[in-house]
Amino acid sequence: MQQFKQLTISLSICPQIGLNITQICLAKECSEDEIVEEVLKLNEDPRVHGVYLHLPPASLTSRVLNTLKPEKDIDGISDLNMGRLVRGDLSKGFVSPLASAVLDLLEKHDVPLEGKTVLLVGGEGPLGLALQCLIERRGMMNMQCLDLGTSQQLTEYRCIFLFSSPLSPHLLNMFRLVLHCCSHGLFVNQNVVHSCSRWIQEQQYRPWHLRSLKLQPLTPVPSDIEISRAQTPKPVNQLAEEIGLLPEELEAYGRSKAKVRLSLLDRLHAQPDGKYVLVAGITPTPLGEGKSTVTIGLVQALSAHLKLNSFACLRQPSQGPTFGVKGGAAGGGYAQVIPMEEVRHTDRLIVFNLHLTGDIHAITAANNLVAAAIDARMLHEATQSDKALYNRLVPSVNGVRRFSPIQISKRLGINKTDPAALTPQEVSTFVRLDLDPSKITWQRVVDTNDRFLRKITVGQASTEKGQYQRGMQHHPFTGFDIAVASEIMDMKNRLARIVVGTSRSGQPVTTEDLVISTGKTLESGTPVFVHAGPFANIAHGNSSVLADKLALKLVGRDGFVVTEAGFGADIGMEKFFNIKCRASGLRPNVVVLVATVRALKMHGGGPNVSAGAPLPKEYIDENLSLVAGGCHSNLRKQIQIAHLFGVPVVVALNVFTTDTKAEIDLVCQIAKECGASDAVPCHHWAQGGRGSLELAQAVNEAASRSSKFQFLYNTETPIAEKIKTIAQKVYGADDIELSPAAKAKIDYYNQQGYGSLPICMAKTHLSLSHMPDKKGAPTGFVLPIRDVRASVGAGFIYPLVGTMSTMPGLPTRPCFYDIDLDPATEEITGLF
């Protein structure tokens, strides 16, 4: 009872100093598990800055005490807080308020305490240990006994403490020591205030303390997966602490990967952004030119060698190219994201290039749920009356009908919330989306290159086939896109705006109407955000805005965020500027344009390069004429494209072992003549960050200069004119040619109010033109627009150029021929 009175007095002080107190009363017979469950809730509640466990001694088990976060243990009784006290480290932990109150009362006496001998009577448990530590820290000697004995035995001591619970009035009078409950409450509240102050301090930006991983490159360079396995990554919670993330902002996926909570943006909203760098490239060969490798090499150089905070932001690799032509997308050699693989359990292998955290699989499932909902809704509308549909969509439960929150749609023009109040016409409007089968724009997706899914027939089972033919009145053709072309890849809160088709009356039908709306680097250990994975030739080809914004806050004003745009600058970079930057409000400081001698020779007139086939000798032997031709055509054009947006360009020549010094020097020389701020060779594949040190210095220098960023077009410009602007200024076309279908779609999108959306061209990545075999910088061609589609939820119009398909096909010899799992070692082989 006396302890309860102490607590009541302590609580009464709290409002006087601005503390909000909540008492949680548990049942007297509650179990240890129930107590632990309540403590865990308080641990995760950011509104709670201190927890005082006022429990019977039998309930204060070791498990209960150590479940409580030490930073919220204002009673100072957890093992970690006691250990900090014994060690003398009070910067993070707390001291028992009662022990502090005892020492405070003693220090108010005029008699000096130093040198006194102290007898602790009954001094056991956390409070006794706390008193012993505080006594010794004040320069007093400590003695302990469990029984009082006689008064005669105690007269030799200069000062006597009693530790007993509950405190007996008789004993208090004997030793004339009064422990005021208000003193105890004062120190409890003081600990709460200290806890809150520490929490506020933790919310501020934290300087980085990044510990670089040691890298010892070998010659010859081993395979990517061998290099990855040879490096031991940091635990992700350690990396998070080094870059200033709070434990509650992390959701771990194994030992080396984690997701970051978006609350970080709120915590660091006042923190200035770092410098923003985009890595793009010249028009690539089918083999790819190493933009991801350059990205990783650059951040390794910035972090490990220039000691500048840096973050890489990449897209999640799609299984399409991983199993198809290019292999993985995590960089390569000594400039890659690790771990490439991670064994979490003996029967489960998580692979960066094949799964990561499963986001692409989740997008696939969400996309296909929409497709299933479309077909199901059309089937049910074709086979049921208005009344039957309404009874099933808004069923009566215990005699009461209620709309679910997601069923109330203002777009339908029905503002009533009582299902019984709808008129027959409103019921019909509610239950019938009346989708026009010929105008369904939504397709299913799968994260595999499968050309035979480009056009398929569905609904052929006996239970559906007749209904399709009788009620839906069309042959049920549909098709698949690759998962990373899904509009859901670009979603945050815009899922409800996705248009899936058109009603027979000409109105757009959205997912809301369907009721569906609701790493680190190898060397420096630099963090890597991997978020979203859209292709650049059939989508916008950039990682998420959220990843960039999170990283820009974390690196600090002088740090760097390096992100990558897919394929050539004419595709990924143009969409980065006109779509991503327009949506995010972010402005890049510099563009790194990746080139290779191999690709430049191809653009200079070299023979075709094919995946799986040996490179012709022109690409292995020195050939300055071909190199110069590629530089003066494709490289020059891509630099000019970047300058259209007012951003400085640094050319990064990704050096291969077959490149000669004369070829390397020639590329760097011509690149500068073509307007690049600098052009440097990069050897990160073989040397890690040290091989990109010159690039890091050039980027740091270019980013320090002012730029005059501008968009290529105004979004209010008509759709056809925006397409024409891109075709002429970026691709080098003379004009565009719209097919009748494309013209009809543009007219429809204008009628629906979508005309002000930016443009996302779906075009081959193998040429500046629509013709994959036209290399260099083609001119004098007319760009054919076969079709125009709208990703209204994602926020762009995407024209289909020429024969461009949204479902890639596999080559004659796909990469998966070489990928296998060793049953003995449980290691993946052939992944690169």
Sequence and secondary structure as in RCSB ss.txt:
>XXXX:A:sequence
MQQFKQLTISLSICPQIGLNITQICLAKECSEDEIVEEVLKLNEDPRVHGVYLHLPPASLTSRVLNTLKPEKDID
GISDLNMGRLVRGDLSKGFVSPLASAVLDLLEKHDVPLEGKTVLLVGGEGPLGLALQCLIERRGMMNMQCLDLGT
SQQLTEYRCIFLFSSPLSPHLLNMFRLVLHCCSHGLFVNQNVVHSCSRWIQEQQYRPWHLRSLKLQPLTPVPSDI
EISRAQTPKPVNQLAEEIGLLPEELEAYGRSKAKVRLSLLDRLHAQPDGKYVLVAGITPTPLGEGKSTVTIGLVQ
ALSAHLKLNSFACLRQPSQGPTFGVKGGAAGGGYAQVIPMEEVRHTDRLIVFNLHLTGDIHAITAANNLVAAAID
ARMLHEATQSDKALYNRLVPSVNGVRRFSPIQISKRLGINKTDPAALTPQEVSTFVRLDLDPSKITWQRVVDTND
RFLRKITVGQASTEKGQYQRGMQHHPFTGFDIAVASEIMDMKNRLARIVVGTSRSGQPVTTEDLVISTGKTLESG
TPVFVHAGPFANIAHGNSSVLADKLALKLVGRDGFVVTEAGFGADIGMEKFFNIKCRASGLRPNVVVLVATVRAL
KMHGGGPNVSAGAPLPKEYIDENLSLVAGGCHSNLRKQIQIAHLFGVPVVVALNVFTTDTKAEIDLVCQIAKECG
ASDAVPCHHWAQGGRGSLELAQAVNEAASRSSKFQFLYNTETPIAEKIKTIAQKVYGADDIELSPAAKAKIDYYN
QQGYGSLPICMAKTHLSLSHMPDKKGAPTGFVLPIRDVRASVGAGFIYPLVGTMSTMPGLPTRPCFYDIDLDPAT
EEITGLF
>XXXX:A:secstr
 HHHHHHHHHHHHGGGGT         TT  HHHHHHHHHHHHH TT   B     GGG  HHHHHHS GGGBTT
  SHHHHHHHHHT  SSS   HHHHHHHHHHHTSSS  TT EEEEES  HHHHHHHHHHHHHTT EEEEESS   
HHHHTT SEEEE  SS  HHHHHHHT    HHHHHHHHHHHHHHHHHHHHHHTS              SS   HH
HHHHHS    HHHHHHHTT  GGGEEEETTTEEEE THHHHHTTTS   EEEEEEESS  TT   HHHHHHHHHH
IIIIIS   EEEEE    HHHHHSSS  SSEETTEEBS SEEEEETTEEEETTTTTTSHHHHHHHHHHHHHHHHH
HHHHHHHHS HHHHHHHHS EETTEE   GGG  GGGT     GGG  HHHHHHHH   B GGG    EEESS  
GGGSSEE   SHHHHHHIIIII S  EE EEEGGG GGGG SS GGG EEEEBTTS EEETTTTT     BTTT 
  EEE     SSSS  B  HHHHHHHHHHH TT EEEEEBSSSIIIIIHHIIIIIIHHH    SEEEEEE HHHH
HHHTT     TTS   GGGTS  HHHHHHHIIIIIHHHHHHHHHTT  EEEEEE  TT  HHHHHHHHHHHHHTT
 SEEEEE HHHHGGGGGHHHHHHHHHHHTS      SS TTS HHHHHHHHIIIII  SEEEE HHHHHHHHHHH
HTT TTS B  B  SSSSSS TT  S   S EEEEEEEEEETTTTEEEEEETT  SS    SS GGGG EEETTT
TEEES  
